[in-house]
Amino acid sequence: MNKTSDVLSGSNEVLLRKRFYVYTIFSLKDKRFYTGFSTDLKRRLQEHAKGLSKSTKFRRPFLLIHYEYFINEIDAIARERFLKSGFGRDQLKQALKRTLMKEGYKL
């Protein structure tokens, strides 16, 4: 029996795999989005908050509005690219419209 089926069948065994995150933060300053990829989401969000990222340095403060977790790096990178595309960005805005409206974003 493989480890995946052991986990699914209720075994106490847990598989630890490398984690890949795709996230979107919302600037409370300019009401714009930033979507990124990281293997350490907590560290990356701290970098954004401290102004250590060139892309977001002058757009602080931020609100984490969405993130997804992947165990496959290629899947995560593909999802990041999709969310950065016009269609993907529009889809995300629709999914989060209540959150965005509460934060002053005009749909």
C-alpha positions, 0 to 999 in steps of 0.5 A, a space after each residue: 500500500 502506498 503512503 497516499 492511500 494510507 493517509 486517505 484510509 485514516 492512518 496516523 501517518 502524514 506525508 510531508 511534502 514541499 509546499 508551494 503557495 500562490 497568494 494575492 495581497 491587496 494594497 490598502 494604499 492604492 487599492 491594487 493587487 499583487 499576486 505572487 509565488 513562494 515556498 514560505 508564505 509567512 516569510 514572503 508576507 513579512 517581506 512585503 510588510 517590511 517593504 523588502 520587495 521592490 514591486 510592493 515597497 511603496 504600496 503598503 499596507 497590505 491585506 492578504 485576500 487569497 492564497 492557494 497551496 500546492 504540492 507541485 511547483 509547476 502547478 503553482 507557477 501555472 496558477 500564478 500565471 493564470 491569476 496574473 492574466 486578465 481572465 484570471 484576475 477578473 475571476 479572482 475579483 468576482 470570487 472575492 467581490 464582497 471582501 473587495 467592496 468592504 475594503 473600498 475597491 470599486 468593481 
